[in-house]
Amino acid sequence: MPDDGSRITTPYGAWPSPISARSVAEGARRIDDLAAIGNDVCWLERRPGEGGRNVLVRLAPDGSTRIITPDGFDVRSRVHEYGGGAFLPFAGAGVHAFVNFADQRVYLATAHTTIPLTPADNSRYADLVFDPCRHRLLAVQERPSASGGDETAALVAIPLPTDLPDASATAEPPPPTELVSGADFYSSPRLSPDGGYLAWLSWNHPDMPWDATALRLADLDEDGMPRATRLVAGGDPDHPEAVQQPGFDAHGRLSFVSDRSGWWNLYRVGAPEPLCPRDAEFGVPPWLFGMSSYAHVPGGIVAACCEQGVWGLLLLPDDCASGEPVAIPTPYTSITWLRSASAPEAGQTAGTPTVLFIGAAPARPAEVVRLRVSDTASAEADPQLDVLTSTGPAPDPRYLSTGRPFEFPSAGGRRAYAFFYPPKNDDALAPECARPPLIVKSHGGPTSAAEHVYDPGVQFWTSRGFAVVDVNYGGSTGYGRAYRESLRGRWGIVDVEDCAAAAEALAARGEADPGKLLIRGGSAGGYTTLAALAFKDTFAAGASHYGVADLAALARDTHKFESRYLDRLVGPYPERADLYRERSPLEARDRFSCPVIFFQGDEDRIVPPNQAEAMVEALRAKGVRADYHLFKGEQHGFRRAGNIVRALEAELHFYGEVLAFTPP
């Protein structure tokens, strides 16, 4: 943009920006999970201004919303620590079941009272499913081990009261009935429409659910107990496949997503070929329970499909052999929590295929969307989408960096992927010939992905004159199983090489100052950040948010779900303790030469605070600057608005001191 005289010339990083840390924290309002119940829509909303509390919101057809969660309750499961599937609405009467974070009990809430459905025995629950034929809930349960070891996993049935309770109900609920047990992990209990069959997923250490799972199907007897259980997909150790998202259609046919072809494609039990074969991903790594990327609708399936890191929608006909998939145009590049919502509404004919999802794009925040498939079945038709709610206001284009996909060469002739966001602020100019500092963003997981969507946190930096590159290093999802497994045994190598290569490629193209390259990341991304600072000379400074510093300590001290994760990423422990030493930033403390800032929650069970504290102590003993910010009451990821604000402002001022500019 040419300078019309109204723009201020000031160094990169010091541009005055209206995108404050406070506005980013408010933009951290997050929506997870969706459910259609009759003509109503429910979702789970995280509110940083309420200490990160998760509330259940119900939207009526007239546009009115009400908060279902009673005061003092926080809807959040801790099964696998990451949770998911923590609420379930019922048709009529305003009845909802949910998991409460503080005690992990399942509760039943009505308009007048809230009562527990499970005993106070420290068990945890997730993936709630209603069984109307037997008036009960099905759920994944984690219960404490009597020997003090890892929790025991099972699928259980939770009885529902025959009458709606009132406030005087005080009886302790009976324990759930165990349906299935014996595996290390369970997920996705799903009932057939007639209630006669139950499907579920299971897997065992050392696999993660994106390595290998087994899909089983059982008849249910008159008491609702499984019998005649058979394996229908996965479960072959010689040919591992990651099966996910089982679901029955209205005809009782069981669909699922599998990567047996090298890509997460859709299948139907009894059919060996994918319903829509292509080199694209119809699934996501199941870190959370209940996630869905396809939905059965009258006449077929609406599926979200990821190609080269960008998501779109397809309509698959009921008989895929006789019809071609139809692309459904939408403005979104990310589509999650896809649900069927095909109940008749005012102005609709009965059975109109309708779906709900959370959509996001580079120029619009995440939104809850209702889409009527019949309106978009033609490529010529503009999609008629109803936005039911948004996580924030539309961004101001004067300060919006929409970024672009970026493919670049990395070590060993590999190709890697990222999304690059140049600085953008129509009120500011940089001095002539100056180049911006670059922040390399390393996502968590590491089995996860960066998406090309609006992120207030990215805009906080780009509007101040930083460039940002969000890297999908080898091991990221969205590019097929082979790319996902390129990190196998090479965590701390491939991811570090790719993050460094992204920074160096952008500096070589003149889009970043080679002396002002920074790296930041959270969780596994925090590990990549620290490893890059230890093993590469590319970066001037880094920021680790609840990152891993000592791989061996993580292998010895983390929660059950991820306790064998490093077997695949590094090697079996303690048999390959040498690899853990070689790749641990803490063991490479003498190789650090640039400043680092650390952010940590004091209640983090996934990456405990002792990881950051050991690293800080080691660097300070060496004379390397190591700033440390410990936030009380935070777990793995910051949820409270005040802490999000303090972390962002501290990181900005840290970069200013390192790069010698003064933030406005």
C-alpha positions as CSV (number, residue, x, y, z in Angstrom):
1,M,0.0,0.0,0.0
2,P,1.5,3.4,-0.9
3,D,2.1,5.9,1.9
4,D,-0.5,8.7,1.8
5,G,1.2,10.5,4.6
6,S,-1.1,9.1,7.3
7,R,1.0,6.1,8.1
8,I,3.6,6.1,10.9
9,T,7.1,4.9,10.1
10,T,8.4,2.8,13.0
11,P,10.4,-0.4,13.3
12,Y,8.9,-3.8,12.8
13,G,7.6,-5.2,16.0
14,A,6.9,-1.7,17.4
15,W,3.9,-0.9,15.2
16,P,0.9,0.4,17.2
17,S,-1.9,-2.1,17.0
18,P,-5.6,-2.1,18.1
19,I,-5.3,-5.9,18.6
20,S,-4.5,-6.0,22.3
21,A,-3.7,-9.0,24.4
22,R,-7.0,-8.4,26.1
23,S,-8.9,-8.7,22.8
24,V,-6.9,-11.9,22.0
25,A,-8.0,-13.3,25.3
26,E,-11.6,-12.4,24.6
27,G,-11.2,-14.0,21.2
28,A,-10.1,-17.1,22.9
29,R,-13.7,-17.9,23.5
30,R,-13.9,-21.3,22.0
31,I,-16.7,-23.5,20.8
32,D,-16.2,-27.3,21.0
33,D,-18.7,-30.0,20.1
34,L,-22.2,-29.6,18.7
35,A,-25.5,-31.4,19.0
36,A,-28.8,-31.1,17.2
37,I,-31.8,-31.9,19.4
38,G,-35.1,-31.5,17.7
39,N,-35.0,-28.0,16.2
40,D,-32.6,-26.7,18.8
41,V,-28.8,-26.7,18.6
42,C,-26.4,-27.1,21.6
43,W,-22.7,-26.4,21.9
44,L,-20.0,-26.2,24.5
45,E,-18.5,-22.8,25.0
46,R,-15.3,-22.0,26.8
47,R,-15.3,-18.6,28.5
48,P,-11.9,-17.1,29.4
49,G,-13.6,-14.3,31.3
50,E,-15.1,-16.9,33.7
51,G,-11.8,-18.5,34.5
52,G,-12.0,-20.8,31.4
53,R,-15.3,-22.4,32.5
54,N,-17.1,-24.4,29.9
55,V,-20.8,-23.8,29.6
56,L,-23.4,-25.6,27.6
57,V,-25.5,-23.3,25.4
58,R,-28.8,-24.2,23.8
59,L,-30.1,-22.2,20.8
60,A,-33.9,-22.2,20.0
61,P,-35.3,-21.8,16.5
62,D,-36.3,-18.2,17.4
63,G,-32.7,-17.3,17.9
64,S,-32.8,-17.1,21.7
65,T,-30.0,-18.8,23.7
66,R,-29.9,-20.0,27.2
67,I,-27.1,-21.3,29.4
68,I,-27.8,-24.9,30.6
69,T,-24.9,-25.3,32.9
70,P,-25.8,-24.4,36.5
71,D,-23.6,-22.0,38.4
72,G,-20.6,-23.7,39.9
73,F,-20.4,-26.4,37.2
74,D,-17.8,-26.7,34.4
75,V,-18.6,-29.1,31.6
76,R,-15.3,-30.8,30.8
77,S,-14.1,-34.4,30.8
78,R,-10.7,-35.5,31.9
79,V,-10.7,-38.9,30.3
80,H,-7.3,-39.1,28.5
81,E,-6.8,-35.6,30.1
82,Y,-8.1,-34.1,26.8
83,G,-11.7,-35.1,27.2
84,G,-14.5,-34.6,24.7
85,G,-18.0,-36.0,24.5
86,A,-18.8,-34.3,27.8
87,F,-22.5,-33.4,27.3
88,L,-25.7,-34.9,25.9
89,P,-29.0,-33.1,25.4
90,F,-32.4,-34.9,25.4
91,A,-35.4,-34.0,23.4
92,G,-38.0,-32.0,25.2
93,A,-38.2,-31.0,28.9
94,G,-34.9,-29.2,28.8
95,V,-33.0,-32.2,30.2
96,H,-29.2,-32.6,29.7
97,A,-26.5,-34.9,30.9
98,F,-23.0,-33.6,31.3
99,V,-19.6,-34.3,32.9
100,N,-18.5,-31.9,35.6
101,F,-14.8,-31.0,35.6
102,A,-14.2,-30.7,39.4
103,D,-15.4,-34.2,40.3
104,Q,-15.7,-35.9,36.9
105,R,-19.2,-37.2,37.8
106,V,-22.0,-37.4,35.2
107,Y,-24.9,-35.1,36.1
108,L,-28.5,-34.8,34.9
109,A,-29.7,-31.2,34.7
110,T,-33.3,-30.1,34.4
111,A,-34.9,-26.7,34.6
112,H,-35.2,-27.2,38.4
113,T,-32.4,-29.3,39.7
114,T,-29.1,-31.0,39.0
115,I,-28.3,-34.5,40.4
116,P,-25.4,-36.9,39.9
117,L,-25.9,-40.0,37.9
118,T,-22.6,-41.6,38.9
119,P,-21.0,-42.3,42.3
120,A,-18.3,-40.1,43.9
121,D,-15.5,-42.7,43.3
122,N,-13.0,-40.7,41.3
123,S,-14.0,-42.3,38.0
124,R,-14.0,-40.2,34.9
125,Y,-16.5,-40.3,31.9
126,A,-16.6,-39.2,28.3
127,D,-18.3,-39.9,25.0
128,L,-21.8,-39.9,26.4
129,V,-24.4,-41.7,24.2
130,F,-28.2,-42.1,24.9
131,D,-29.7,-45.6,24.7
132,P,-33.5,-44.8,24.4
133,C,-34.4,-48.5,24.2
134,R,-33.1,-49.1,27.7
135,H,-33.3,-45.6,29.2
136,R,-29.6,-45.4,30.0
137,L,-26.4,-43.6,28.9
138,L,-23.4,-45.4,27.5
139,A,-20.0,-43.9,28.1
140,V,-16.2,-44.5,28.2
141,Q,-15.1,-44.8,31.8
142,E,-11.6,-44.4,33.4
143,R,-11.5,-45.6,36.9
144,P,-8.7,-45.6,39.4
145,S,-6.6,-48.7,39.7
146,A,-6.8,-50.5,43.0
147,S,-3.1,-51.1,42.9
148,G,-2.3,-47.4,42.3
149,G,-1.1,-47.9,38.7
150,D,-2.7,-46.7,35.5
151,E,-6.4,-46.2,35.3
152,T,-8.6,-49.0,34.0
153,A,-10.7,-48.3,30.9
154,A,-14.1,-49.7,30.1
155,L,-17.4,-49.1,28.3
156,V,-20.2,-48.7,30.8
157,A,-23.9,-48.2,31.0
158,I,-25.3,-45.5,33.4
159,P,-28.9,-45.9,34.4
160,L,-31.2,-42.9,34.1
161,P,-34.0,-42.2,36.7
162,T,-37.4,-43.3,35.6
163,D,-38.9,-39.9,36.7
164,L,-37.4,-36.5,36.5
165,P,-35.8,-35.8,39.8
166,D,-36.6,-32.8,42.0
167,A,-34.3,-30.8,44.3
168,S,-35.0,-33.2,47.3
169,A,-33.4,-36.2,45.5
170,T,-30.4,-37.2,47.7
171,A,-29.9,-40.9,47.2
172,E,-26.4,-42.0,46.0
173,P,-26.6,-43.3,42.4
174,P,-25.8,-46.9,41.7
175,P,-22.5,-47.7,40.0
176,P,-22.5,-48.1,36.2
177,T,-22.8,-51.5,34.6
178,E,-19.6,-52.6,32.8
179,L,-20.2,-53.7,29.2
180,V,-16.8,-54.1,27.8
181,S,-13.3,-54.1,29.3
182,G,-9.8,-55.6,28.9
183,A,-8.2,-53.2,26.4
184,D,-6.0,-50.3,27.5
185,F,-8.3,-47.8,25.8
186,Y,-11.8,-47.4,24.5
187,S,-13.7,-44.8,22.5
188,S,-16.7,-44.2,20.3
189,P,-19.5,-46.5,21.6
190,R,-22.2,-46.2,19.0
191,L,-25.7,-47.8,18.9
192,S,-27.6,-48.9,15.8
193,P,-30.9,-47.1,15.2
194,D,-33.0,-50.1,16.5
195,G,-30.8,-50.5,19.6
196,G,-29.8,-54.0,18.7
197,Y,-26.1,-53.5,18.0
198,L,-23.2,-51.8,19.7
199,A,-20.0,-50.7,17.9
200,W,-16.9,-49.4,19.6
201,L,-13.1,-48.8,19.1
202,S,-10.3,-50.1,21.3
203,W,-6.5,-50.1,21.2
204,N,-3.6,-51.0,23.4
205,H,-0.2,-49.7,24.3
206,P,2.1,-48.7,22.7
207,D,-0.3,-47.6,19.9
208,M,-2.0,-44.2,19.8
209,P,-5.4,-44.1,18.2
210,W,-3.8,-42.7,15.0
211,D,-1.4,-45.7,14.9
212,A,-3.7,-48.7,15.1
213,T,-7.2,-49.4,16.5
214,A,-9.8,-52.1,16.3
215,L,-13.5,-51.7,15.4
216,R,-15.8,-54.3,17.0
217,L,-19.5,-54.9,16.6
218,A,-21.7,-56.9,19.0
219,D,-25.3,-57.9,19.4
220,L,-27.1,-56.6,22.5
221,D,-29.1,-59.1,24.5
222,E,-32.4,-58.3,26.2
223,D,-30.5,-56.9,29.2
224,G,-28.4,-54.7,26.9
225,M,-25.2,-56.7,27.4
226,P,-22.9,-57.3,24.4
227,R,-22.7,-60.8,22.9
228,A,-21.4,-62.4,19.7
229,T,-18.7,-59.8,19.5
230,R,-16.8,-59.7,16.2
231,L,-13.9,-57.7,14.7
232,V,-15.0,-55.7,11.7
233,A,-12.1,-53.5,10.9
234,G,-8.5,-53.0,12.1
235,G,-6.9,-55.1,14.8
236,D,-4.4,-56.8,12.5
237,P,-0.9,-56.3,13.9
238,D,0.7,-57.2,10.6
239,H,-1.3,-54.6,8.8
240,P,-2.0,-51.8,11.3
241,E,-4.7,-49.3,10.4
242,A,-6.1,-46.4,12.3
243,V,-9.9,-46.8,12.3
244,Q,-12.0,-44.0,13.7
245,Q,-15.5,-42.4,13.8
246,P,-17.8,-45.5,13.6
247,G,-21.4,-44.5,13.0
248,F,-24.7,-46.1,11.9
249,D,-26.9,-44.7,9.2
250,A,-30.7,-44.8,9.3
251,H,-30.6,-48.2,7.6
252,G,-28.4,-49.7,10.3
253,R,-25.3,-49.8,8.1
254,L,-22.0,-49.1,9.9
255,S,-19.6,-46.6,8.4
256,F,-16.1,-45.7,9.6
257,V,-12.9,-43.9,8.6
258,S,-9.7,-45.9,8.0
259,D,-6.3,-45.1,6.7
260,R,-5.7,-48.6,5.3
261,S,-5.0,-47.0,1.9
262,G,-2.5,-44.5,3.3
263,W,-5.2,-41.8,3.6
264,W,-8.1,-41.5,6.1
265,N,-11.0,-42.4,3.7
266,L,-14.6,-43.4,4.4
267,Y,-15.7,-47.1,4.4
268,R,-18.8,-49.1,5.1
269,V,-18.7,-52.5,6.9
270,G,-18.9,-55.2,4.3
271,A,-17.4,-53.1,1.4
272,P,-13.6,-53.4,0.9
273,E,-13.3,-50.2,-1.1
274,P,-13.6,-46.6,0.1
275,L,-16.9,-44.9,-0.4
276,C,-15.0,-42.0,-2.0
277,P,-11.4,-43.1,-2.8
278,R,-9.0,-40.2,-3.0
279,D,-5.6,-39.0,-1.7
280,A,-7.2,-36.8,0.9
281,E,-8.1,-37.0,4.6
282,F,-11.6,-37.6,5.8
283,G,-10.5,-37.9,9.4
284,V,-8.5,-36.1,12.1
285,P,-6.3,-37.4,14.9
286,P,-8.7,-38.3,17.7
287,W,-7.2,-36.3,20.5
288,L,-10.8,-35.6,21.7
289,F,-13.7,-37.9,22.1
290,G,-16.7,-37.4,19.9
291,M,-15.0,-35.5,17.0
292,S,-16.7,-36.1,13.7
293,S,-15.8,-35.2,10.1
294,Y,-18.8,-36.9,8.4
295,A,-22.6,-37.1,8.9
296,H,-25.3,-39.4,7.6
297,V,-28.1,-37.5,6.1
298,P,-31.2,-38.6,4.1
299,G,-29.9,-39.8,0.7
300,G,-26.2,-40.1,1.6
301,I,-23.3,-38.7,3.6
302,V,-21.9,-35.2,4.0
303,A,-18.2,-35.4,4.5
304,A,-15.4,-33.0,5.3
305,C,-12.3,-33.6,3.3
306,C,-8.8,-32.2,3.7
307,E,-6.5,-31.7,0.7
308,Q,-3.1,-30.1,1.2
309,G,-4.1,-28.9,4.7
310,V,-7.3,-27.2,3.6
311,W,-10.8,-28.5,4.3
312,G,-13.9,-28.7,2.1
313,L,-17.3,-30.4,2.0
314,L,-18.5,-33.3,-0.2
315,L,-22.0,-34.8,-0.6
316,L,-21.6,-38.6,-1.2
317,P,-24.7,-40.3,-2.6
318,D,-26.2,-43.2,-0.7
319,D,-25.2,-45.6,-3.5
320,C,-21.6,-44.5,-4.1
321,A,-21.2,-47.0,-6.9
322,S,-23.8,-45.3,-9.0
323,G,-23.3,-41.6,-8.3
324,E,-20.4,-39.2,-8.1
325,P,-19.5,-37.1,-5.0
326,V,-20.6,-33.5,-5.3
327,A,-18.5,-30.7,-3.9
328,I,-20.4,-28.3,-1.6
329,P,-19.0,-24.8,-1.9
330,T,-18.5,-23.0,1.4
331,P,-16.2,-20.1,2.4
332,Y,-14.5,-22.2,5.1
333,T,-11.0,-23.7,5.1
334,S,-11.6,-25.6,8.4
335,I,-14.6,-27.7,9.1
336,T,-15.0,-29.6,12.4
337,W,-17.6,-31.3,14.6
338,L,-19.8,-32.1,11.6
339,R,-23.2,-33.4,12.7
340,S,-26.5,-34.3,11.1
341,A,-29.4,-32.0,11.9
342,S,-32.1,-33.3,9.5
343,A,-35.1,-32.6,11.7
344,P,-37.9,-30.8,9.8
345,E,-38.1,-27.1,10.5
346,A,-40.3,-24.2,9.6
347,G,-40.3,-23.8,5.8
348,Q,-38.6,-27.2,5.2
349,T,-39.9,-30.4,3.8
350,A,-39.5,-33.4,6.0
351,G,-36.2,-35.1,5.6
352,T,-34.3,-32.2,4.0
353,P,-30.6,-33.1,4.5
354,T,-29.2,-30.6,7.0
355,V,-25.8,-30.6,8.8
356,L,-24.2,-28.5,11.5
357,F,-20.5,-27.8,11.8
358,I,-17.9,-25.3,13.1
359,G,-16.3,-23.5,10.2
360,A,-13.4,-21.1,10.1
361,A,-11.5,-19.3,7.4
362,P,-8.5,-16.9,7.1
363,A,-10.8,-13.8,7.2
364,R,-13.5,-15.0,9.6
365,P,-13.5,-16.4,13.1
366,A,-14.9,-19.8,13.9
367,E,-18.7,-20.0,13.5
368,V,-21.4,-22.5,14.2
369,V,-23.0,-23.1,10.9
370,R,-26.2,-24.8,9.7
371,L,-26.2,-25.9,6.0
372,R,-29.1,-27.3,4.1
373,V,-27.6,-29.7,1.6
374,S,-30.4,-29.4,-0.9
375,D,-29.5,-25.8,-1.4
376,T,-25.9,-26.6,-2.3
377,A,-26.2,-29.8,-4.3
378,S,-25.3,-28.0,-7.5
379,A,-21.9,-26.6,-8.2
380,E,-23.6,-23.5,-9.7
381,A,-25.6,-22.8,-6.5
382,D,-24.2,-20.4,-3.9
383,P,-24.3,-22.2,-0.5
384,Q,-27.0,-20.8,1.8
385,L,-25.5,-21.1,5.2
386,D,-27.0,-19.9,8.4
387,V,-24.4,-18.7,10.9
388,L,-25.8,-19.5,14.3
389,T,-23.1,-17.9,16.4
390,S,-19.5,-16.7,16.0
391,T,-16.6,-16.8,18.4
392,G,-15.8,-13.2,17.7
393,P,-16.4,-10.1,15.5
394,A,-15.3,-10.0,11.9
395,P,-11.6,-8.8,11.8
396,D,-10.8,-5.3,10.5
397,P,-9.2,-5.8,7.1
398,R,-6.8,-2.9,7.8
399,Y,-5.0,-5.1,10.2
400,L,-5.7,-8.6,8.8
401,S,-3.0,-10.8,7.5
402,T,-4.8,-13.6,5.7
403,G,-1.6,-15.4,4.8
404,R,-1.0,-18.0,2.1
405,P,0.0,-21.7,1.9
406,F,3.8,-22.2,1.7
407,E,5.6,-25.3,0.5
408,F,9.4,-25.4,0.9
409,P,12.3,-27.8,0.7
410,S,13.7,-29.3,3.9
411,A,16.5,-31.7,4.8
412,G,17.1,-34.9,2.9
413,G,15.1,-33.7,-0.1
414,R,11.8,-33.7,1.7
415,R,9.0,-31.2,1.1
416,A,7.3,-29.6,4.0
417,Y,4.3,-27.3,4.4
418,A,3.3,-24.2,6.2
419,F,1.0,-21.1,6.2
420,F,2.8,-17.8,5.9
421,Y,1.4,-14.5,7.3
422,P,3.3,-11.3,6.4
423,P,3.1,-8.2,8.6
424,K,-0.1,-6.2,8.0
425,N,-1.1,-2.8,9.5
426,D,-2.4,0.0,7.3
427,D,-1.5,2.6,9.9
428,A,2.3,1.8,10.0
429,L,5.3,1.6,7.8
430,A,8.7,0.0,8.4
431,P,11.9,1.9,7.7
432,E,13.2,1.6,4.2
433,C,15.1,-1.6,3.4
434,A,14.2,-3.2,6.8
435,R,12.9,-6.7,6.9
436,P,10.5,-8.0,9.6
437,P,11.3,-10.4,12.4
438,L,9.8,-13.8,11.8
439,I,8.0,-16.0,14.4
440,V,8.1,-19.7,13.5
441,K,5.0,-21.3,15.1
442,S,5.4,-25.0,15.9
443,H,2.0,-26.7,16.6
444,G,1.4,-29.1,19.4
445,G,0.6,-32.8,19.2
446,P,2.9,-33.4,17.4
447,T,0.2,-35.5,15.7
448,S,-1.9,-32.5,14.8
449,A,-1.8,-29.7,12.2
450,A,-1.7,-26.0,11.6
451,E,-4.8,-24.7,9.8
452,H,-5.2,-21.8,7.4
453,V,-7.8,-19.9,9.5
454,Y,-8.2,-16.7,11.4
455,D,-6.3,-16.7,14.6
456,P,-6.4,-13.6,16.8
457,G,-3.1,-14.8,18.3
458,V,-1.4,-14.7,14.9
459,Q,-2.9,-11.2,14.2
460,F,-1.6,-9.9,17.5
461,W,1.9,-10.4,16.0
462,T,1.4,-9.5,12.4
463,S,-0.3,-6.3,13.2
464,R,2.8,-5.2,15.2
465,G,5.1,-5.9,12.3
466,F,6.1,-9.5,12.8
467,A,5.9,-12.1,10.1
468,V,4.5,-15.5,11.2
469,V,4.9,-18.9,9.6
470,D,2.7,-21.7,11.0
471,V,4.6,-24.9,10.1
472,N,3.1,-28.3,9.3
473,Y,6.4,-30.1,9.8
474,G,6.8,-33.8,9.0
475,G,4.5,-35.7,11.3
476,S,1.6,-33.3,10.8
477,T,-1.8,-34.6,9.8
478,G,-3.8,-33.6,6.7
479,Y,-1.2,-35.0,4.2
480,G,-1.7,-38.7,4.5
481,R,-0.3,-41.5,6.7
482,A,3.2,-41.5,5.1
483,Y,3.7,-37.8,5.9
484,R,2.3,-38.4,9.4
485,E,4.7,-41.2,10.0
486,S,7.7,-39.3,8.7
487,L,8.2,-38.3,12.4
488,R,8.2,-41.9,13.6
489,G,11.4,-42.4,15.6
490,R,12.6,-38.9,14.5
491,W,10.9,-36.5,16.8
492,G,13.3,-33.7,17.6
493,I,14.9,-34.2,14.2
494,V,12.4,-33.9,11.3
495,D,10.2,-31.3,13.1
496,V,13.3,-29.2,14.0
497,E,14.7,-29.4,10.5
498,D,11.4,-28.3,8.9
499,C,10.9,-25.4,11.3
500,A,14.4,-24.2,10.6
501,A,14.0,-24.7,6.9
502,A,10.8,-22.7,6.8
503,A,12.6,-19.8,8.6
504,E,15.7,-20.0,6.4
505,A,13.6,-20.2,3.2
506,L,11.6,-17.1,4.0
507,A,14.8,-15.2,5.0
508,A,16.4,-16.2,1.7
509,R,13.4,-14.8,-0.1
510,G,13.7,-11.5,1.7
511,E,10.5,-11.9,3.6
512,A,12.2,-12.0,7.0
513,D,15.3,-10.6,8.7
514,P,17.8,-13.5,9.0
515,G,19.1,-12.1,12.3
516,K,15.7,-11.8,13.8
517,L,14.2,-15.3,13.5
518,L,12.2,-16.5,16.5
519,I,10.4,-19.7,17.4
520,R,7.5,-20.4,19.7
521,G,5.3,-23.4,20.4
522,G,3.1,-25.1,23.1
523,S,3.3,-28.6,24.5
524,A,4.9,-30.8,21.8
525,G,5.5,-27.5,19.9
526,G,7.3,-26.3,23.0
527,Y,9.6,-29.3,22.8
528,T,10.3,-28.5,19.1
529,T,11.0,-24.9,20.1
530,L,13.6,-26.0,22.7
531,A,15.1,-28.6,20.5
532,A,15.5,-26.1,17.7
533,L,17.2,-23.7,20.0
534,A,19.5,-26.5,21.3
535,F,20.4,-28.2,18.0
536,K,20.2,-25.4,15.4
537,D,21.8,-21.9,15.2
538,T,18.9,-20.5,13.2
539,F,17.0,-18.6,15.9
540,A,17.7,-15.5,18.0
541,A,15.2,-16.5,20.8
542,G,12.3,-18.7,21.6
543,A,9.2,-19.1,23.7
544,S,8.2,-22.4,25.2
545,H,4.6,-22.7,26.4
546,Y,4.3,-25.8,28.7
547,G,6.9,-27.5,26.5
548,V,8.8,-30.7,27.0
549,A,12.5,-30.2,28.1
550,D,13.4,-33.8,29.3
551,L,12.1,-36.6,27.2
552,A,13.1,-39.3,29.7
553,A,11.3,-37.5,32.5
554,L,8.2,-37.3,30.2
555,A,8.4,-41.0,29.5
556,R,8.5,-41.7,33.3
557,D,6.0,-39.1,34.4
558,T,2.9,-38.4,32.3
559,H,-0.7,-39.6,32.1
560,K,-1.8,-43.0,30.8
561,F,-3.0,-41.9,27.4
562,E,0.4,-40.6,26.3
563,S,2.7,-42.7,28.5
564,R,3.8,-44.8,25.5
565,Y,3.5,-42.1,22.9
566,L,7.2,-41.7,22.7
567,D,7.8,-45.3,21.8
568,R,6.7,-44.4,18.3
569,L,8.2,-40.8,18.3
570,V,11.6,-41.6,19.8
571,G,12.0,-45.3,20.7
572,P,11.1,-47.7,23.5
573,Y,12.1,-46.5,27.0
574,P,14.3,-47.4,28.8
575,E,15.7,-49.6,26.1
576,R,16.7,-46.6,24.0
577,A,17.5,-44.2,26.8
578,D,20.4,-43.1,24.7
579,L,18.0,-41.5,22.1
580,Y,16.1,-39.8,24.9
581,R,19.4,-38.2,26.1
582,E,20.5,-37.2,22.6
583,R,17.2,-35.4,21.8
584,S,16.4,-33.8,25.2
585,P,17.0,-30.0,25.3
586,L,17.8,-30.4,29.0
587,E,20.7,-32.7,28.2
588,A,21.9,-30.3,25.6
589,R,21.8,-27.3,27.9
590,D,25.4,-26.4,27.0
591,R,24.4,-25.8,23.4
592,F,21.9,-23.0,24.2
593,S,23.2,-19.5,23.4
594,C,20.1,-17.4,23.0
595,P,17.4,-16.2,25.4
596,V,14.3,-18.3,26.1
597,I,11.0,-17.5,27.8
598,F,8.9,-20.2,29.5
599,F,5.2,-20.3,30.4
600,Q,3.7,-23.0,32.5
601,G,0.5,-24.0,34.4
602,D,1.1,-25.2,37.9
603,E,-1.6,-28.0,37.6
604,D,-0.4,-29.4,34.3
605,R,-0.6,-33.2,34.4
606,I,0.5,-33.8,30.8
607,V,3.8,-31.8,30.9
608,P,4.4,-31.2,34.7
609,P,6.0,-27.9,35.8
610,N,9.2,-29.7,36.7
611,Q,10.0,-29.9,33.0
612,A,10.2,-26.1,32.6
613,E,11.7,-25.5,36.0
614,A,14.6,-27.9,35.3
615,M,15.3,-26.2,32.0
616,V,15.2,-22.7,33.5
617,E,17.6,-23.7,36.3
618,A,20.0,-25.2,33.8
619,L,20.1,-22.2,31.5
620,R,20.4,-19.7,34.3
621,A,23.3,-21.7,35.7
622,K,25.0,-21.4,32.3
623,G,24.3,-17.7,32.2
624,V,21.7,-17.8,29.4
625,R,18.7,-15.6,29.9
626,A,15.6,-17.8,30.9
627,D,12.4,-16.0,31.9
628,Y,9.8,-18.1,33.7
629,H,6.1,-17.4,34.2
630,L,4.1,-19.9,36.3
631,F,0.3,-19.5,36.3
632,K,-1.6,-20.8,39.2
633,G,-4.7,-22.9,38.5
634,E,-3.8,-23.5,34.9
635,Q,-3.5,-27.0,33.3
636,H,-2.1,-27.9,29.9
637,G,-3.0,-24.8,28.0
638,F,-4.2,-21.5,29.4
639,R,-7.9,-20.9,29.8
640,R,-8.2,-17.8,32.0
641,A,-8.3,-14.4,30.3
642,G,-5.9,-12.7,32.7
643,N,-3.3,-15.3,32.2
644,I,-3.6,-15.3,28.5
645,V,-3.1,-11.5,28.6
646,R,-0.1,-11.7,30.9
647,A,1.6,-14.4,28.8
648,L,1.2,-12.5,25.5
649,E,2.3,-9.2,26.9
650,A,5.3,-10.8,28.6
651,E,6.3,-12.5,25.4
652,L,6.0,-9.3,23.3
653,H,8.2,-7.4,25.8
654,F,10.7,-10.3,25.9
655,Y,11.1,-10.1,22.1
656,G,11.4,-6.3,22.3
657,E,14.3,-6.6,24.7
658,V,16.0,-9.4,22.6
659,L,15.6,-7.6,19.3
660,A,16.1,-4.1,20.6
661,F,12.8,-2.4,19.9
662,T,10.3,-0.9,22.2
663,P,6.7,-2.2,22.0
664,P,4.1,0.6,21.9
